[in-house]
């Protein structure tokens, strides 16, 4: 029995003495850099800066999915002459299509970020926040938004964006 205990103790000692993986960046430093990505995202929308916006992403073909509330879907379908033409509850797309639609719009577009929560180990991160998407001073839609980010040689990059959306039931005044 003693040789088994001695072997176990030796294995435990070797395991605990082995170097643990070190993150290349302190999570506190990462938080500040991720907060800068969030700020740059909002600024690129407000400035209609397509190039600046696209530099925030790992690739152009990241996951980019919105899911609309049941109430929003019902209101939309009720407004159609032919409800069979309704789009599904989820909406896909790409970051490029999103920023290009903003750049084409004559009115100002902004996105607000509240209750931002960042969880990171210095290499990858999850960001979750409440957002409102504004068209001029009209609150067009709101919900929760989630990003997955990774730290690359070129800084923090957004690898996935998923959001929920409640469309404003009060029509925008024109």
N, CA, C and O of each residue as an XYZ file, in Angstrom:
696
protein
N       0.814     -1.187      0.000
C       0.000      0.000      0.000
C       0.860      1.256      0.000
O       0.512      2.250     -0.637
N       1.987      1.214      0.715
C       2.852      2.383      0.795
C       3.407      2.772     -0.579
O       3.470      3.966     -0.874
N       3.822      1.804     -1.453
C       4.322      2.213     -2.766
C       3.246      2.947     -3.579
O       3.564      3.873     -4.325
N       1.989      2.544     -3.444
C       0.909      3.203     -4.172
C       0.753      4.638     -3.686
O       0.604      5.557     -4.490
N       0.787      4.830     -2.367
C       0.673      6.171     -1.805
C       1.857      7.037     -2.209
O       1.689      8.212     -2.534
N       3.051      6.461     -2.189
C       4.246      7.206     -2.572
C       4.182      7.622     -4.038
O       4.556      8.744     -4.381
N       3.709      6.725     -4.905
C       3.579      7.038     -6.321
C       2.542      8.141     -6.526
O       2.757      9.061     -7.315
N       1.426      8.047     -5.819
C       0.385      9.069     -5.916
C       0.907     10.411     -5.429
O       0.647     11.436     -6.058
N       1.628     10.425     -4.336
C       2.179     11.668     -3.796
C       3.188     12.275     -4.765
O       3.204     13.490     -4.964
N       4.041     11.422     -5.377
C       5.016     11.910     -6.342
C       4.315     12.506     -7.560
O       4.712     13.565     -8.047
N       3.281     11.838     -8.051
C       2.523     12.335     -9.200
C       1.870     13.669     -8.889
O       1.889     14.577     -9.720
N       1.293     13.798     -7.700
C       0.659     15.053     -7.286
C       1.697     16.162     -7.192
O       1.438     17.289     -7.615
N       2.856     15.859     -6.649
C       3.918     16.856     -6.523
C       4.390     17.313     -7.900
O       4.600     18.505     -8.125
N       4.556     16.371     -8.815
C       4.991     16.740    -10.166
C       3.941     17.575    -10.877
O       4.273     18.548    -11.555
N       2.661     17.198    -10.725
C       1.577     17.926    -11.368
C       1.494     19.352    -10.828
O       1.353     20.301    -11.600
N       1.580     19.503     -9.532
C       1.452     20.842     -8.956
C       2.686     21.684     -9.232
O       2.598     22.912     -9.208
N       3.830     21.070     -9.493
C       5.045     21.820     -9.783
C       5.143     22.175    -11.267
O       5.932     23.040    -11.646
N       4.351     21.514    -12.102
C       4.399     21.790    -13.534
C       3.938     23.218    -13.779
O       3.023     23.700    -13.112
N       4.561     23.891    -14.724
C       4.150     25.266    -14.988
C       2.713     25.304    -15.501
O       2.336     24.540    -16.389
N       1.929     26.195    -14.934
C       0.550     26.374    -15.367
C       0.562     27.317    -16.562
O       1.419     28.196    -16.646
N      -0.377     27.146    -17.485
C      -0.381     28.034    -18.645
C      -0.564     29.475    -18.187
O      -1.424     29.771    -17.358
N       0.230     30.336    -18.721
C       0.138     31.751    -18.388
C      -0.571     32.467    -19.523
O      -0.243     32.262    -20.692
N      -1.525     33.293    -19.191
C      -2.200     34.072    -20.207
C      -1.280     35.210    -20.617
O      -0.574     35.789    -19.791
N      -1.301     35.512    -21.879
C      -0.407     36.541    -22.393
C      -0.861     37.927    -21.975
O      -0.091     38.885    -22.053
N      -2.104     38.041    -21.532
C      -2.611     39.352    -21.153
C      -3.393     39.228    -19.858
O      -4.171     38.290    -19.681
N      -3.191     40.152    -18.977
C      -3.906     40.207    -17.714
C      -5.388     40.462    -17.996
O      -5.707     41.356    -18.779
N      -6.309     39.700    -17.379
C      -7.736     39.923    -17.622
C      -8.196     41.350    -17.343
O      -9.115     41.828    -18.010
N      -7.596     42.043    -16.389
C      -7.972     43.439    -16.124
C      -7.589     44.323    -17.315
O      -8.347     45.217    -17.691
N      -6.422     44.078    -17.904
C      -6.024     44.824    -19.100
C      -6.954     44.479    -20.263
O      -7.319     45.345    -21.057
N      -7.328     43.211    -20.350
C      -8.236     42.772    -21.407
C      -9.564     43.500    -21.311
O     -10.110     43.933    -22.326
N     -10.086     43.638    -20.111
C     -11.369     44.328    -19.929
C     -11.319     45.733    -20.534
O     -12.243     46.148    -21.233
N     -10.239     46.455    -20.261
C     -10.118     47.821    -20.791
C     -10.071     47.812    -22.313
O     -10.668     48.675    -22.956
N      -9.375     46.856    -22.887
C      -9.274     46.770    -24.340
C     -10.608     46.356    -24.960
O     -10.964     46.829    -26.040
N     -11.342     45.481    -24.286
C     -12.663     45.066    -24.771
C     -13.641     46.235    -24.678
O     -14.460     46.433    -25.575
N     -13.559     46.999    -23.607
C     -14.393     48.201    -23.489
C     -14.100     49.172    -24.635
O     -15.007     49.846    -25.121
N     -12.843     49.245    -25.066
C     -12.485     50.094    -26.202
C     -13.110     49.566    -27.498
O     -13.494     50.356    -28.361
N     -13.215     48.239    -27.643
C     -13.873     47.651    -28.818
C     -15.355     48.037    -28.817
O     -15.905     48.397    -29.858
N     -15.995     47.963    -27.659
C     -17.411     48.333    -27.552
C     -17.599     49.799    -27.957
O     -18.507     50.129    -28.720
N     -16.744     50.658    -27.446
C     -16.819     52.089    -27.777
C     -16.595     52.307    -29.274
O     -17.307     53.096    -29.895
N     -15.612     51.614    -29.858
C     -15.327     51.748    -31.289
C     -16.495     51.255    -32.143
O     -16.769     51.817    -33.204
N     -17.183     50.209    -31.684
C     -18.356     49.676    -32.379
C     -19.431     50.767    -32.459
O     -19.967     51.051    -33.531
N     -19.731     51.366    -31.316
C     -20.741     52.430    -31.281
C     -20.338     53.634    -32.110
O     -21.173     54.215    -32.804
N     -19.070     54.018    -32.049
C     -18.579     55.175    -32.809
C     -18.647     54.908    -34.312
O     -19.022     55.795    -35.080
N     -18.291     53.703    -34.736
C     -18.333     53.364    -36.162
C     -19.762     53.435    -36.690
O     -19.982     53.869    -37.821
N     -20.735     53.013    -35.884
C     -22.138     53.123    -36.299
C     -22.522     54.591    -36.429
O     -23.067     55.003    -37.453
N     -22.239     55.382    -35.395
C     -22.603     56.802    -35.399
C     -21.927     57.553    -36.548
O     -22.530     58.437    -37.157
N     -20.668     57.194    -36.840
C     -19.906     57.865    -37.903
C     -20.134     57.262    -39.282
O     -19.644     57.787    -40.282
N     -20.884     56.149    -39.337
C     -21.112     55.422    -40.586
C     -19.779     55.033    -41.226
O     -19.590     55.135    -42.439
N     -18.867     54.584    -40.369
C     -17.491     54.251    -40.748
C     -17.390     52.757    -41.068
O     -17.167     51.934    -40.180
N     -17.556     52.422    -42.347
C     -17.554     51.017    -42.752
C     -16.214     50.340    -42.489
O     -16.180     49.231    -41.956
N     -15.117     50.985    -42.851
C     -13.804     50.366    -42.664
C     -13.488     50.182    -41.182
O     -13.019     49.119    -40.775
N     -13.742     51.205    -40.382
C     -13.498     51.108    -38.944
C     -14.338     50.022    -38.305
O     -13.861     49.303    -37.428
N     -15.579     49.896    -38.733
C     -16.477     48.872    -38.214
C     -15.945     47.483    -38.555
O     -15.879     46.617    -37.684
N     -15.570     47.265    -39.800
C     -15.136     45.942    -40.242
C     -13.830     45.508    -39.589
O     -13.588     44.310    -39.444
N     -12.982     46.457    -39.190
C     -11.728     46.102    -38.510
C     -11.971     45.496    -37.129
O     -11.052     44.921    -36.546
N     -13.172     45.609    -36.599
C     -13.484     45.079    -35.267
C     -13.746     43.573    -35.277
O     -13.835     42.960    -34.213
N     -13.869     42.973    -36.446
C     -14.300     41.580    -36.556
C     -13.165     40.643    -36.945
O     -12.241     41.013    -37.669
N     -13.268     39.421    -36.440
C     -12.294     38.380    -36.754
C     -12.306     38.064    -38.240
O     -11.255     37.942    -38.870
N     -13.511     37.931    -38.795
C     -13.709     37.646    -40.227
C     -15.033     38.274    -40.631
O     -15.813     38.710    -39.785
N     -15.273     38.316    -41.918
C     -16.559     38.850    -42.394
C     -17.704     37.866    -42.196
O     -18.859     38.282    -42.098
N     -17.413     36.583    -42.135
C     -18.475     35.570    -42.096
C     -18.742     35.044    -40.682
O     -19.036     33.861    -40.506
N     -18.643     35.908    -39.689
C     -18.913     35.467    -38.317
C     -20.398     35.177    -38.137
O     -21.218     35.559    -38.972
N     -20.736     34.506    -37.054
C     -22.143     34.335    -36.694
C     -22.713     35.717    -36.406
O     -22.140     36.488    -35.636
N     -23.850     36.024    -37.035
C     -24.494     37.336    -36.920
C     -25.993     37.068    -36.979
O     -26.573     37.014    -38.063
N     -26.622     36.898    -35.817
C     -28.015     36.453    -35.788
C     -28.820     37.253    -34.778
O     -28.419     37.414    -33.625
N     -29.960     37.748    -35.233
C     -30.921     38.406    -34.357
C     -32.162     37.555    -34.251
O     -32.552     36.886    -35.207
N     -32.781     37.580    -33.090
C     -34.043     36.870    -32.886
C     -35.053     37.883    -32.359
O     -34.808     38.570    -31.367
N     -36.183     37.961    -33.038
C     -37.208     38.944    -32.696
C     -38.215     38.366    -31.714
O     -38.525     37.175    -31.746
N     -38.715     39.225    -30.848
C     -39.709     38.779    -29.865
C     -40.981     38.354    -30.594
O     -41.240     38.779    -31.720
N     -41.761     37.515    -29.937
C     -43.020     37.064    -30.536
C     -43.936     38.245    -30.844
O     -44.600     38.260    -31.880
N     -43.974     39.236    -29.950
C     -44.805     40.419    -30.176
C     -44.367     41.187    -31.411
O     -45.209     41.635    -32.190
N     -43.063     41.345    -31.601
C     -42.549     42.044    -32.784
C     -42.908     41.296    -34.061
O     -43.307     41.907    -35.053
N     -42.767     39.979    -34.037
C     -43.092     39.165    -35.215
C     -44.587     39.257    -35.524
O     -44.971     39.404    -36.684
N     -45.428     39.170    -34.497
C     -46.879     39.242    -34.704
C     -47.279     40.596    -35.287
O     -48.091     40.650    -36.211
N     -46.720     41.692    -34.762
C     -47.050     43.027    -35.300
C     -46.604     43.153    -36.752
O     -47.324     43.709    -37.581
N     -45.424     42.640    -37.056
C     -44.925     42.714    -38.423
C     -45.824     41.921    -39.370
O     -46.214     42.416    -40.427
N     -46.144     40.699    -38.987
C     -46.988     39.859    -39.860
C     -48.372     40.456    -40.043
O     -48.954     40.347    -41.122
N     -48.908     41.088    -39.004
C     -50.226     41.715    -39.112
C     -50.207     42.904    -40.071
O     -51.244     43.263    -40.628
N     -49.056     43.509    -40.264
C     -48.963     44.677    -41.150
C     -48.846     44.288    -42.623
O     -48.947     45.149    -43.497
N     -48.637     43.020    -42.904
C     -48.448     42.569    -44.286
C     -49.773     42.255    -44.968
O     -50.711     41.778    -44.329
N     -49.844     42.523    -46.263
C     -51.023     42.126    -47.034
C     -51.056     40.618    -47.191
O     -52.123     40.005    -47.189
N     -49.869     40.020    -47.327
C     -49.756     38.570    -47.468
C     -48.813     38.050    -46.383
O     -47.597     38.071    -46.575
N     -49.348     37.578    -45.236
C     -48.500     37.104    -44.141
C     -47.572     35.951    -44.530
O     -46.618     35.658    -43.810
N     -47.842     35.298    -45.658
C     -46.957     34.221    -46.123
C     -45.582     34.771    -46.515
O     -44.600     34.030    -46.555
N     -45.519     36.066    -46.802
C     -44.256     36.689    -47.202
C     -43.410     37.103    -46.005
O     -42.320     37.650    -46.173
N     -43.900     36.849    -44.816
C     -43.190     37.275    -43.611
C     -41.841     36.581    -43.480
O     -41.676     35.419    -43.854
N     -40.900     37.313    -42.948
C     -39.587     36.742    -42.679
C     -39.670     35.909    -41.404
O     -40.578     36.110    -40.597
N     -38.752     34.991    -41.211
C     -38.785     34.165    -40.001
C     -38.444     34.977    -38.747
O     -38.042     36.138    -38.822
N     -38.617     34.331    -37.603
C     -38.368     34.946    -36.306
C     -36.911     35.349    -36.135
O     -36.616     36.314    -35.430
N     -36.002     34.628    -36.767
C     -34.577     34.962    -36.671
C     -34.131     35.644    -37.955
O     -34.695     35.428    -39.028
N     -33.120     36.460    -37.817
C     -32.579     37.192    -38.955
C     -31.074     37.002    -38.976
O     -30.398     37.200    -37.966
N     -30.565     36.624    -40.112
C     -29.120     36.493    -40.257
C     -28.562     37.708    -40.967
O     -29.224     38.739    -41.083
N     -27.380     37.575    -41.424
C     -26.744     38.668    -42.139
C     -25.256     38.636    -41.893
O     -24.686     37.609    -41.524
N     -24.642     39.772    -42.103
C     -23.208     39.910    -41.878
C     -22.948     41.295    -41.312
O     -23.766     42.201    -41.473
N     -21.818     41.460    -40.654
C     -21.467     42.802    -40.190
C     -21.396     43.809    -41.348
O     -21.792     44.965    -41.193
N     -20.891     43.368    -42.504
C     -20.772     44.289    -43.640
C     -22.145     44.755    -44.119
O     -22.332     45.945    -44.369
N     -23.101     43.847    -44.249
C     -24.448     44.244    -44.684
C     -25.059     45.227    -43.686
O     -25.735     46.179    -44.076
N     -24.817     44.989    -42.395
C     -25.344     45.865    -41.350
C     -24.774     47.279    -41.484
O     -25.536     48.245    -41.525
N     -23.459     47.413    -41.551
C     -22.856     48.752    -41.592
C     -23.144     49.433    -42.930
O     -23.257     50.657    -42.979
N     -23.264     48.670    -44.008
C     -23.591     49.286    -45.295
C     -25.007     49.849    -45.289
O     -25.255     50.899    -45.881
N     -25.940     49.164    -44.627
C     -27.304     49.695    -44.540
C     -27.333     50.970    -43.695
O     -28.108     51.885    -43.974
N     -26.501     51.026    -42.678
C     -26.407     52.231    -41.850
C     -25.795     53.373    -42.646
O     -26.270     54.507    -42.573
N     -24.750     53.084    -43.402
C     -24.071     54.120    -44.193
C     -24.995     54.710    -45.256
O     -24.885     55.893    -45.576
N     -25.909     53.900    -45.811
C     -26.853     54.374    -46.835
C     -27.989     55.197    -46.250
O     -28.589     56.007    -46.958
N     -28.294     55.008    -44.979
C     -29.458     55.666    -44.367
C     -29.227     57.174    -44.230
O     -28.148     57.602    -43.820
N     -30.222     57.964    -44.567
C     -30.041     59.419    -44.436
C     -30.030     59.892    -42.970
O     -29.353     60.865    -42.637
N     -30.776     59.206    -42.106
C     -30.843     59.622    -40.706
C     -29.664     59.072    -39.918
O     -29.018     58.100    -40.309
N     -29.410     59.727    -38.799
C     -28.369     59.253    -37.882
C     -28.799     57.925    -37.282
O     -29.986     57.693    -37.051
N     -27.828     57.055    -37.031
C     -28.048     55.775    -36.364
C     -27.067     55.700    -35.205
O     -25.895     56.049    -35.351
N     -27.543     55.248    -34.065
C     -26.666     55.042    -32.914
C     -27.121     53.802    -32.165
O     -28.269     53.371    -32.276
N     -26.203     53.245    -31.407
C     -26.530     52.118    -30.542
C     -26.003     52.454    -29.155
O     -24.859     52.880    -29.001
N     -26.848     52.258    -28.149
C     -26.428     52.481    -26.770
C     -26.142     51.132    -26.117
O     -26.713     50.111    -26.501
N     -25.264     51.141    -25.139
C     -24.847     49.929    -24.430
C     -25.018     50.179    -22.935
O     -24.423     51.108    -22.390
N     -25.821     49.362    -22.276
C     -26.037     49.509    -20.835
C     -25.882     48.154    -20.161
O     -26.026     47.112    -20.800
N     -25.586     48.176    -18.867
C     -25.422     46.945    -18.074
C     -24.433     45.985    -18.729
O     -24.688     44.785    -18.830
N     -23.300     46.531    -19.171
C     -22.287     45.738    -19.867
C     -21.606     44.796    -18.872
O     -21.127     45.215    -17.818
N     -21.577     43.514    -19.239
C     -20.898     42.494    -18.452
C     -19.844     41.835    -19.334
O     -20.139     41.385    -20.441
N     -18.617     41.785    -18.833
C     -17.510     41.192    -19.580
C     -16.923     40.073    -18.743
O     -16.587     40.271    -17.576
N     -16.801     38.907    -19.337
C     -16.151     37.774    -18.688
C     -14.998     37.351    -19.591
O     -15.216     36.980    -20.744
N     -13.775     37.406    -19.074
C     -12.614     37.086    -19.897
C     -11.526     36.408    -19.075
O     -11.423     36.602    -17.863
N     -10.728     35.619    -19.757
C      -9.533     35.034    -19.135
C      -8.270     35.638    -19.745
O      -7.163     35.182    -19.458
N      -8.428     36.651    -20.574
C      -7.296     37.292    -21.222
C      -7.051     36.799    -22.635
O      -6.257     37.392    -23.365
N      -7.718     35.725    -23.033
C      -7.570     35.167    -24.381
C      -8.882     35.182    -25.154
O      -8.903     35.446    -26.357
N      -9.967     34.899    -24.458
C     -11.293     34.945    -25.074
C     -12.217     35.669    -24.110
O     -11.919     35.799    -22.923
N     -13.344     36.140    -24.635
C     -14.257     36.891    -23.785
C     -15.691     36.717    -24.253
O     -15.970     36.463    -25.425
N     -16.583     36.864    -23.291
C     -18.026     36.922    -23.538
C     -18.464     38.303    -23.070
O     -18.154     38.702    -21.947
N     -19.168     39.024    -23.904
C     -19.702     40.335    -23.544
C     -21.214     40.259    -23.699
O     -21.718     39.804    -24.726
N     -21.926     40.699    -22.688
C     -23.389     40.706    -22.707
C     -23.845     42.073    -22.239
O     -23.343     42.587    -21.239
N     -24.796     42.671    -22.953
C     -25.290     43.991    -22.558
C     -26.712     44.196    -23.056
O     -27.204     43.472    -23.921
N     -27.356     45.208    -22.480
C     -28.646     45.685    -22.952
C     -28.346     46.770    -23.984
O     -27.469     47.607    -23.771
N     -29.064     46.756    -25.084
C     -28.823     47.769    -26.104
C     -30.132     48.435    -26.500
O     -31.217     47.896    -26.285
N     -30.003     49.602    -27.075
C     -31.089     50.287    -27.781
C     -30.502     50.759    -29.096
O     -29.413     51.331    -29.138
N     -31.242     50.511    -30.172
C     -30.812     50.973    -31.489
C     -31.688     52.154    -31.865
O     -32.911     52.044    -31.952
N     -31.037     53.278    -32.085
C     -31.735     54.533    -32.332
C     -31.644     54.933    -33.798
O     -30.602     54.786    -34.437
N     -32.763     55.442    -34.316
C     -32.807     56.064    -35.638
C     -33.164     57.515    -35.361
O     -34.312     57.840    -35.056
N     -32.172     58.375    -35.470
C     -32.365     59.753    -35.011
C     -32.614     59.709    -33.518
O     -31.812     59.152    -32.769
N     -33.722     60.294    -33.078
C     -34.058     60.249    -31.651
C     -35.157     59.225    -31.352
O     -35.712     59.203    -30.253
N     -35.465     58.380    -32.338
C     -36.492     57.340    -32.201
C     -35.842     56.018    -31.782
O     -34.906     55.542    -32.424
N     -36.348     55.445    -30.713
C     -35.839     54.151    -30.245
C     -36.481     53.059    -31.101
O     -37.615     52.648    -30.855
N     -35.747     52.599    -32.101
C     -36.260     51.662    -33.095
C     -36.458     50.255    -32.535
O     -37.506     49.640    -32.734
N     -35.444     49.755    -31.836
C     -35.545     48.429    -31.216
C     -34.562     48.345    -30.065
O     -33.652     49.164    -29.932
N     -34.770     47.333    -29.237
C     -33.931     47.136    -28.060
C     -33.957     45.677    -27.664
O     -34.806     44.909    -28.116
N     -33.015     45.305    -26.814
C     -32.959     43.929    -26.328
C     -31.626     43.653    -25.660
O     -30.989     44.549    -25.106
N     -31.221     42.406    -25.724
C     -29.932     41.974    -25.196
C     -29.044     41.638    -26.387
O     -29.515     41.193    -27.433
N     -27.735     41.866    -26.199
C     -26.780     41.539    -27.249
C     -25.608     40.806    -26.608
O     -25.158     41.152    -25.515
N     -25.133     39.801    -27.304
C     -24.035     38.980    -26.807
C     -22.950     38.899    -27.873
O     -23.228     38.642    -29.044
N     -21.715     39.121    -27.450
C     -20.570     38.987    -28.344
C     -19.628     37.935    -27.790
O     -19.488     37.785    -26.576
N     -18.990     37.215    -28.682
C     -17.846     36.370    -28.367
C     -16.645     37.071    -28.994
O     -16.689     37.451    -30.164
N     -15.583     37.241    -28.228
C     -14.372     37.869    -28.738
C     -13.165     36.977    -28.494
O     -13.152     36.162    -27.572
N     -12.161     37.142    -29.328
C     -10.887     36.445    -29.149
C      -9.766     37.473    -29.271
O      -9.871     38.452    -30.011
N      -8.697     37.224    -28.528
C      -7.532     38.110    -28.601
C      -6.591     37.571    -29.668
O      -6.125     36.435    -29.583
N      -6.322     38.381    -30.656
C      -5.456     37.985    -31.774
C      -4.164     38.802    -31.726
O      -3.978     39.648    -30.853
N      -3.293     38.532    -32.669
C      -2.063     39.317    -32.796
C      -2.380     40.779    -33.093
O      -1.569     41.665    -32.821
N      -3.562     41.027    -33.651
C      -3.991     42.382    -34.010
C      -4.996     42.954    -33.021
O      -5.731     43.885    -33.352
N      -5.034     42.410    -31.821
C      -5.944     42.920    -30.799
C      -7.203     42.083    -30.686
O      -7.327     41.029    -31.310
N      -8.129     42.566    -29.884
C      -9.397     41.872    -29.645
C     -10.291     42.000    -30.862
O     -10.456     43.088    -31.413
N     -10.876     40.864    -31.283
C     -11.749     40.828    -32.455
C     -13.057     40.131    -32.090
O     -13.066     39.161    -31.332
N     -14.145     40.632    -32.631
C     -15.466     40.048    -32.408
C     -15.604     38.834    -33.314
O     -15.422     38.933    -34.528
N     -15.929     37.677    -32.716
C     -16.043     36.430    -33.462
C     -17.492     35.984    -33.658
O     -17.762     35.133    -34.506
N     -18.427     36.545    -32.888
C     -19.842     36.195    -33.031
C     -20.682     37.275    -32.372
O     -20.299     37.836    -31.345
N     -21.841     37.561    -32.975
C     -22.798     38.527    -32.424
C     -24.190     37.912    -32.509
O     -24.628     37.482    -33.577
N     -24.878     37.876    -31.374
C     -26.258     37.382    -31.304
C     -27.051     38.393    -30.489
O     -26.571     38.878    -29.465
N     -28.260     38.714    -30.934
C     -29.064     39.687    -30.200
C     -30.545     39.327    -30.258
O     -31.009     38.646    -31.172
N     -31.266     39.807    -29.253
C     -32.725     39.733    -29.273
C     -33.225     41.127    -29.622
O     -32.537     42.117    -29.374
N     -34.422     41.206    -30.196
C     -34.932     42.515    -30.598
C     -36.424     42.630    -30.334
O     -37.220     41.787    -30.749
N     -36.769     43.673    -29.646
C     -38.165     44.095    -29.484
C     -38.302     45.347    -30.338
O     -37.720     46.387    -30.029
N     -39.074     45.239    -31.410
C     -39.309     46.393    -32.277
C     -40.266     47.344    -31.569
O     -41.195     46.906    -30.890
N     -40.042     48.626    -31.727
C     -40.898     49.622    -31.090
C     -42.312     49.516    -31.661
O     -42.497     49.640    -32.872
N     -43.315     49.286    -30.800
C     -44.686     49.180    -31.307
C     -45.289     50.532    -31.693
O     -46.309     50.581    -32.380
N     -44.673     51.611    -31.261
C     -45.148     52.944    -31.603
C     -44.470     53.386    -32.891
O     -43.247     53.518    -32.929
N     -45.245     53.616    -33.948
C     -44.620     53.987    -35.219
C     -43.808     55.291    -35.100
O     -44.133     56.196    -34.332
N     -42.765     55.329    -35.885
C     -41.920     56.520    -35.931
C     -42.636     57.638    -36.660
O     -43.243     57.413    -37.708
N     -42.568     58.845    -36.111
C     -43.164     60.019    -36.775
C     -42.242     60.453    -37.888
O     -41.024     60.523    -37.719
N     -42.830     60.739    -39.015
C     -42.009     61.136    -40.173
C     -42.119     62.596    -40.429
O     -41.499     63.108    -41.361
